[in-house]
Amino acid sequence: MRAITVRGSGRPGMRISEVPDPRPLEDEVLVSGLELGICGTDREICSGLFGTPPPGRSWFVLGHEGLGRVSRAPSSAHPLREGTLVIGVVRRPDPEPCAACSAGEAHGCLNGRYTETGITSLDGYGSELWTARPEHLVPVAENLRDVGILIEPASVVAKAWETIAQLEAGFWSASERVLVTGAGPIGLLAALFARQRERETHVFDRDGGLRAALVRDLGAHFHSGRADEVARRVRPAVVVETTAAPEVISGVSRGLAPHGVLCLLGIAADDGVAAPVSSRSTVLGNQSVFGSVSAGPRHFQQAQDALLAAPVNWLPRFVTRRLPLEEAEYAVRHHPEDVKVSVVLGDA
């Protein structure tokens, strides 16, 4: 079968390779790949910034936003059966499960020995066939077939909103406003979640065009310019930060309302660059700052529910480029007008 293969940390590049078909174990599901979403993480792996092959291998299959259709499933995999549309969960528990992994919450692994499809020690979903255990697959509604690759990034947002709700429940709020920094896929999905919660929503990005139109079509407000000035004007109760830009993080933290919540979803390529947050305003304002990564099966279901409730014709405009597998190298080349890019693996 064909697959998008990479070598990982310190070894840039990607190629379309012929690799052996997977051999599912007795309790595993065989999936025919349909489509693979490409994100910044994939681009960084292809650039050699990080990524780890499975033990004993010098390469691995790229991809963690994998939509597919069940080709074969054991009877124990109910309700999964041949033909079921599925999305694959990204993170797997560590071999000696910590408390979180033992509870089925590998997205919150405590000891860091988790593995991740297409990222850390596991082949990803960027192949014509792939396998997974039933608990690592989430059935997908057929009417999300064309936008199913958005479920994984939306699951990250769902987990973040779960934590935001928990933090907000413990405080009085001076504002119902939400500010999202960055209008990429994660930022736009964060804006969707905010609007579905009937929150006044503002999105900051330096680029306009289609992204600005998508923001406004949600009934949200689009801003450009300087993030700190936008935050001071908006005075948000919640900031969902997706850019990882130090000046943006620092700027919006100073505009956060009392009892506000700052959620960090962006990860900087250079971990040595500091993003100062004012301890004075954070402490005196009873504010909360937290980071969030990955997601579990329940967040994938919450993500799917949010996408099903999205405005008609909004999500299809999200995917700006779909490329065949043989042109996958162009999918990891970022174009300024891109919102979401995918690679088509099959047509089932």
Legacy VTK file of the C-alpha trace (Angstrom):
# vtk DataFile Version 3.0
C-alpha trace
ASCII
DATASET POLYDATA
POINTS 348 float
0.000 0.000 0.000
1.011 3.637 -0.341
1.738 5.837 2.639
3.149 9.262 3.500
6.396 8.474 5.300
8.761 10.676 7.281
11.897 10.115 9.357
11.298 12.435 12.270
13.429 14.588 14.520
16.540 15.995 12.858
15.760 14.366 9.500
13.571 16.603 7.339
11.627 15.460 4.313
8.671 13.274 3.380
7.897 10.861 0.570
5.173 8.621 -0.797
6.353 5.080 -0.103
5.209 1.540 -0.756
4.965 -0.100 2.658
3.585 -3.476 3.795
-0.154 -3.706 4.372
-0.970 -3.680 8.092
-1.835 -6.988 9.731
-4.519 -6.335 12.324
-4.372 -8.265 15.561
-7.371 -10.346 16.565
-8.950 -7.480 18.516
-8.048 -4.698 16.060
-10.081 -2.982 13.363
-8.785 -2.628 9.800
-9.624 0.775 8.336
-9.469 2.032 4.748
-8.081 5.549 4.802
-10.270 8.208 3.194
-8.733 11.556 4.041
-5.962 13.023 6.166
-5.998 16.526 7.594
-2.674 18.372 7.566
-1.759 20.812 10.335
1.224 22.730 11.671
2.396 19.700 13.654
2.708 17.690 10.427
4.652 20.493 8.766
7.058 20.651 11.706
7.570 16.867 11.580
8.296 17.077 7.846
10.790 19.845 8.636
12.579 17.523 11.050
11.751 19.535 14.170
10.386 16.504 16.022
8.735 13.126 15.534
9.760 9.635 16.654
9.537 6.389 14.641
8.346 3.156 16.266
11.117 1.200 18.013
13.462 -0.530 15.572
12.469 1.631 12.594
14.033 4.663 10.939
10.749 5.917 9.435
7.065 6.162 10.260
3.740 7.026 8.634
2.664 10.651 9.040
-0.769 11.843 10.113
-2.981 12.191 13.187
-6.168 13.662 11.656
-7.347 10.479 9.995
-10.806 9.813 8.579
-11.521 6.318 7.298
-14.066 3.579 6.791
-14.011 0.233 8.566
-12.889 -2.518 6.210
-12.933 -5.351 8.726
-13.837 -5.499 12.412
-14.031 -8.255 15.030
-17.465 -9.019 16.469
-16.273 -7.575 19.788
-15.911 -4.145 18.150
-19.671 -3.392 18.195
-21.041 -0.910 17.123
-18.183 -0.744 14.607
-18.725 -2.904 11.540
-17.724 -2.993 7.896
-18.585 0.337 6.284
-18.690 2.428 9.478
-17.180 5.888 9.002
-14.617 6.511 11.760
-12.065 8.991 13.053
-8.973 7.814 14.910
-8.049 9.061 18.389
-4.462 10.344 18.527
-2.971 9.489 21.906
-2.445 6.007 23.346
-1.761 5.185 27.023
1.757 4.494 28.261
2.830 0.826 28.641
2.836 1.099 32.448
-0.319 3.172 32.839
-0.306 6.172 35.136
-3.487 7.062 37.021
-4.817 9.115 34.086
-4.092 6.458 31.457
-5.576 3.739 33.686
-8.786 5.764 33.801
-8.917 6.025 29.994
-7.639 9.614 30.040
-4.391 9.191 28.072
-4.741 12.782 26.852
-3.776 13.760 30.411
-0.893 11.264 30.796
1.116 12.035 33.934
4.445 10.359 33.175
4.907 11.336 29.527
5.374 7.811 28.179
2.270 7.958 25.993
2.499 7.370 22.247
0.742 9.321 19.486
-0.255 8.281 15.993
1.935 9.895 13.367
3.890 11.837 15.986
5.474 9.723 18.710
6.430 6.048 18.259
3.322 5.028 16.277
2.482 4.997 12.587
-0.085 7.608 11.682
-3.197 7.626 9.536
-1.558 8.801 6.302
-1.866 5.484 4.483
-4.358 3.614 2.345
-4.961 1.147 5.192
-4.430 1.435 8.951
-5.401 -0.380 12.118
-6.654 0.617 15.562
-8.259 -0.936 18.603
-12.026 -0.262 18.832
-11.624 2.053 21.835
-9.376 4.298 19.741
-12.007 4.809 17.041
-15.029 7.105 17.136
-17.948 6.504 14.729
-18.669 9.510 12.517
-22.041 10.631 11.164
-22.253 10.133 7.394
-23.285 13.752 6.824
-19.867 14.804 8.169
-18.034 12.771 5.517
-16.788 15.865 3.674
-15.567 17.657 6.810
-14.726 14.724 9.076
-11.051 15.673 9.180
-12.080 18.653 11.324
-13.209 16.400 14.182
-9.678 15.890 15.554
-8.775 19.598 15.784
-12.275 20.300 17.104
-11.723 17.673 19.818
-8.760 19.696 21.102
-11.066 22.709 21.358
-13.760 20.610 23.065
-11.315 19.535 25.767
-10.189 23.136 26.260
-13.794 24.356 26.604
-14.487 21.614 29.128
-11.723 23.031 31.330
-12.806 26.638 30.718
-16.315 25.765 31.911
-14.925 24.149 35.062
-12.812 27.205 35.862
-15.599 29.684 35.143
-17.974 27.766 37.403
-15.874 28.739 40.416
-15.898 32.513 39.866
-18.199 35.431 39.207
-17.532 36.803 35.734
-17.372 40.473 34.822
-17.828 39.716 31.134
-19.337 37.185 28.736
-16.914 38.112 25.973
-14.504 35.622 24.401
-11.371 36.580 22.479
-9.699 34.030 20.206
-6.204 34.853 18.980
-5.389 33.312 15.624
-7.891 32.458 12.885
-6.395 29.170 11.769
-8.413 25.944 12.057
-8.119 25.712 15.858
-8.961 29.393 16.296
-11.971 29.278 13.997
-13.254 26.150 15.723
-12.778 27.847 19.099
-14.899 30.719 17.794
-17.558 28.225 16.678
-17.665 26.691 20.168
-17.927 30.146 21.744
-20.806 31.190 19.488
-22.607 27.912 20.190
-22.420 28.891 23.861
-24.039 32.224 22.969
-20.942 34.176 23.939
-20.019 37.497 22.369
-17.010 36.383 20.345
-14.024 38.296 18.993
-11.234 36.868 16.836
-7.828 38.459 16.326
-5.641 37.643 13.333
-3.204 39.579 11.186
-4.679 38.151 7.972
-8.149 38.952 6.687
-9.698 37.523 3.542
-11.509 34.200 3.872
-10.633 33.868 7.556
-12.260 37.193 8.371
-15.332 36.201 6.346
-15.610 32.888 8.206
-15.416 34.740 11.523
-18.128 37.224 10.567
-20.372 34.490 9.169
-20.429 32.981 12.661
-21.766 36.246 14.022
-18.384 36.997 15.612
-16.215 40.119 15.362
-12.921 40.112 13.452
-9.962 42.275 14.530
-6.478 42.878 13.166
-3.747 45.266 14.296
-2.202 44.741 17.739
-3.382 41.978 20.036
-2.801 43.974 23.222
-4.926 46.874 21.969
-7.710 44.508 20.887
-7.692 42.804 24.297
-7.879 46.133 26.135
-10.902 47.166 24.037
-12.705 43.830 24.287
-11.835 43.074 27.934
-12.619 39.359 27.508
-13.624 36.907 30.210
-12.009 34.123 28.186
-9.038 34.168 25.837
-8.313 31.120 23.684
-4.761 31.635 22.448
-3.679 29.632 19.374
-0.741 31.581 17.910
1.988 30.781 20.500
3.444 34.219 19.700
5.026 35.634 22.897
3.952 39.211 22.176
0.357 38.081 21.617
0.229 36.013 24.814
1.735 38.821 26.862
-0.555 41.434 25.297
-3.842 39.594 25.734
-3.031 38.546 29.296
-2.996 42.205 30.294
-6.438 42.815 28.798
-8.134 39.877 30.525
-11.140 40.743 32.702
-11.186 39.998 36.452
-11.794 36.279 37.091
-10.847 35.729 33.446
-9.450 32.541 31.914
-6.496 32.403 29.515
-6.300 29.080 27.644
-3.068 28.359 25.760
-3.467 26.014 22.776
-0.572 27.147 20.574
2.869 25.556 20.910
5.943 27.543 19.887
8.552 25.809 17.737
11.255 27.513 19.832
10.727 26.597 23.471
13.412 29.061 24.551
11.306 32.143 23.783
9.550 33.443 26.889
5.969 34.741 26.885
5.675 36.838 30.051
2.315 36.940 31.808
1.874 39.582 34.509
1.790 37.884 37.903
0.366 41.070 39.435
-2.712 41.288 37.210
-3.184 37.509 37.269
-3.110 37.276 41.066
-5.039 40.454 41.845
-7.593 39.647 39.152
-8.172 36.060 40.335
-7.342 34.979 36.800
-6.557 31.470 35.572
-3.963 30.496 32.968
-3.789 26.928 31.671
-2.511 24.930 28.732
-4.328 22.102 26.991
-3.257 19.457 24.482
-4.708 16.349 22.851
-8.161 14.907 23.583
-9.993 11.753 24.566
-12.885 9.859 22.947
-15.561 11.922 24.730
-14.016 15.111 23.344
-14.114 13.608 19.845
-17.838 13.013 20.321
-18.346 16.551 21.645
-16.445 17.833 18.614
-18.673 15.895 16.257
-21.780 17.280 17.963
-20.438 20.821 17.530
-19.705 20.283 13.839
-23.168 18.833 13.264
-24.646 22.001 14.797
-22.454 24.391 12.772
-24.092 26.803 10.314
-24.935 25.243 6.962
-22.249 25.892 4.317
-19.775 27.226 6.919
-17.645 24.103 7.423
-17.241 23.178 3.725
-15.491 26.528 3.114
-12.992 25.566 5.794
-11.134 23.042 3.613
-9.374 25.232 1.077
-7.236 22.570 -0.630
-7.721 18.824 -1.158
-4.819 17.037 -2.813
-4.434 13.442 -4.030
-1.984 11.197 -2.190
0.644 11.481 -4.910
0.733 15.257 -4.363
0.964 15.109 -0.567
4.247 17.035 -0.550
2.316 20.128 -1.670
-0.105 19.756 1.240
2.672 20.401 3.763
3.730 23.560 1.940
1.825 26.362 3.602
-0.004 28.840 1.369
-1.047 32.202 2.858
-4.649 31.700 1.750
-4.921 28.245 3.342
-7.325 27.532 6.154
-7.361 23.726 6.156
-5.573 21.378 3.753
-6.127 17.651 3.340
-4.768 14.662 1.455
-7.274 12.290 -0.157
-6.328 8.667 0.554
-9.342 6.845 -0.894
-12.876 7.303 -2.176
-14.922 4.748 -0.241
LINES 1 349
348 0 1 2 3 4 5 6 7 8 9 10 11 12 13 14 15 16 17 18 19 20 21 22 23 24 25 26 27 28 29 30 31 32 33 34 35 36 37 38 39 40 41 42 43 44 45 46 47 48 49 50 51 52 53 54 55 56 57 58 59 60 61 62 63 64 65 66 67 68 69 70 71 72 73 74 75 76 77 78 79 80 81 82 83 84 85 86 87 88 89 90 91 92 93 94 95 96 97 98 99 100 101 102 103 104 105 106 107 108 109 110 111 112 113 114 115 116 117 118 119 120 121 122 123 124 125 126 127 128 129 130 131 132 133 134 135 136 137 138 139 140 141 142 143 144 145 146 147 148 149 150 151 152 153 154 155 156 157 158 159 160 161 162 163 164 165 166 167 168 169 170 171 172 173 174 175 176 177 178 179 180 181 182 183 184 185 186 187 188 189 190 191 192 193 194 195 196 197 198 199 200 201 202 203 204 205 206 207 208 209 210 211 212 213 214 215 216 217 218 219 220 221 222 223 224 225 226 227 228 229 230 231 232 233 234 235 236 237 238 239 240 241 242 243 244 245 246 247 248 249 250 251 252 253 254 255 256 257 258 259 260 261 262 263 264 265 266 267 268 269 270 271 272 273 274 275 276 277 278 279 280 281 282 283 284 285 286 287 288 289 290 291 292 293 294 295 296 297 298 299 300 301 302 303 304 305 306 307 308 309 310 311 312 313 314 315 316 317 318 319 320 321 322 323 324 325 326 327 328 329 330 331 332 333 334 335 336 337 338 339 340 341 342 343 344 345 346 347
